Amino acid sequence: MNDDDVALLWQQFRNSLEDTGNALGLSGYNWQELAVYGVGQLLVTLMIGLLFWLLYVAGCLVVRWLLGRLGYGAGPYRTGRVVLRYLLGLATLVAILAQYGAEDGVIKGMARAGLMALAFYMVWQLLSHGLINRLSRRHLDSSLVQLCKNTLSVSLMALGAITVMAQFGFDVLSIIAGLGIVGIAVGFAAQSTLSNFIAGITLLIERPFRIGDWVCIHGQEGRVVRIALRTTWLRTRDNVFAMIPNDSVATTDIINYSAEGPTRLRIPLHIAYKDSVEQARSVIMPILRAHPRAINNDTLGPRVQLRELADSSVILSAQVWVSAQDVEVKGRITCELLELIKQGLTEAGIEIPFPHLQLHLDEARGLEPVFGRGHAADDATRNH
């Protein structure tokens, strides 16, 4: 391709651009002046941004020095840095809008809305910290504290959004009415979700169990790992997570093994009638006391009680108390004790009976028609 061809292509390209500009009504503009103006505005914007960034760095140094002199920690410094960054960012935005010729109403509305948003943020910071400190002193559940904090946050955010929108001339009442209608429609469409949400709030207020408790809900036994607004999470002994809807949790029987502290394990045992209960107790009690997870004191010490005189055995109950933290492994504790008790009773010569039936025939009179009187008695004696 020679130079003439290149020149021809360039001329066609320029003609195409001119035709496109004429079609869009852009003819008559001095593009060179526009480019110079755009570059100038961009440079001014960069200078404004650089100026406010330098002010931010200097302000952070001043705030850190001042808080250090007053003896405050890192928390107030982080809050002060956020507030300073927000104010300088708002000032930068207002300056850039004024540079590009925005209307005075827009600039004033932006400034008022930004300051009001900052005011709501400061109120949220103060109220949330005060609320958490007050609730923590009452030793409330962490999930309930989080619920109160989230409720406060959502309320302030909604009020702040309405206030900010009002600064730009929006009809707030119409928006609220529209949101109310939408809320009613969503409520009818999500009744189960709302039911679980309300049940979750009820559980957090009534607190039938807390995070870390070992409970049985709907036949699921496990440790509570989370109480959300819609579901309750359990971790079973098999390390399986079960998520139960709060609506079902609130309407079913709840067994809390950890609420009152130590839990008693009852282990049923059978011995033969010919063996002594006191001898069996002297064998079993040392085994119960020696277990490392058993509680041994005057109030919650282990014991062995006679519970029932059954048809073919004497039923004893070995009882041992374990702490609330060991409820998760109560099955393992029971198995270990059973194995040790079985070994101890066997070594002591105490019989552990099993169900069996003994049949006694008096002279076998019912067999006389078949074998005769003498033969029936002899056969009965030989067979039994």
Stockholm file with secondary structure:
# STOCKHOLM 1.0

chainA/1-384         MNDDDVALLWQQFRNSLEDTGNALGLSGYNWQELAVYGVGQLLVTLMIGLLFWLLYVAGCLVVRWLLGRLGYGAGPYRTGRVVLRYLLGLATLVAILAQYGAEDGVIKGMARAGLMALAFYMVWQLLSHGLINRLSRRHLDSSLVQLCKNTLSVSLMALGAITVMAQFGFDVLSIIAGLGIVGIAVGFAAQSTLSNFIAGITLLIERPFRIGDWVCIHGQEGRVVRIALRTTWLRTRDNVFAMIPNDSVATTDIINYSAEGPTRLRIPLHIAYKDSVEQARSVIMPILRAHPRAINNDTLGPRVQLRELADSSVILSAQVWVSAQDVEVKGRITCELLELIKQGLTEAGIEIPFPHLQLHLDEARGLEPVFGRGHAADDATRNH
#=GR chainA/1-384 SS CCHHHHHHHHHHHHHHHHHHHHHTTCTTCCHHHHHHHHHHHHHHHHHHHHHHHHHHHHHHHHHHHHHHHHTCCHHHHHHHHHHHHHHHHHHHHHHHHHHTTCCHHHHHHHHHHHHHHHHHHHHHHHHHHHHHHHHHHTTCCHHHHHHHHHHHHHHHHHHHHHHHHHHTTCCHHHHHHHHHHHHHHHHHHTHHHHHHHHHHHHHHHHCSSCTTCEEEETTEEEEEEEECSSEEEEECTTSCEEEEEHHHHHTSCEEESSTTSCEEEEEEEEECTTSCHHHHHHHHHHHHHHCTTSCCSTTTCCEEEEEEECSSSEEEEEEEEECGGGGGGHHHHHHHHHHHHHHHHHHTTCCCCCCCCCCCCSTTGGGHHHHCHHHHHHHHHHHC
#=GC SS_cons         CCHHHHHHHHHHHHHHHHHHHHHTTCTTCCHHHHHHHHHHHHHHHHHHHHHHHHHHHHHHHHHHHHHHHHTCCHHHHHHHHHHHHHHHHHHHHHHHHHHTTCCHHHHHHHHHHHHHHHHHHHHHHHHHHHHHHHHHHTTCCHHHHHHHHHHHHHHHHHHHHHHHHHHTTCCHHHHHHHHHHHHHHHHHHTHHHHHHHHHHHHHHHHCSSCTTCEEEETTEEEEEEEECSSEEEEECTTSCEEEEEHHHHHTSCEEESSTTSCEEEEEEEEECTTSCHHHHHHHHHHHHHHCTTSCCSTTTCCEEEEEEECSSSEEEEEEEEECGGGGGGHHHHHHHHHHHHHHHHHHTTCCCCCCCCCCCCSTTGGGHHHHCHHHHHHHHHHHC
//
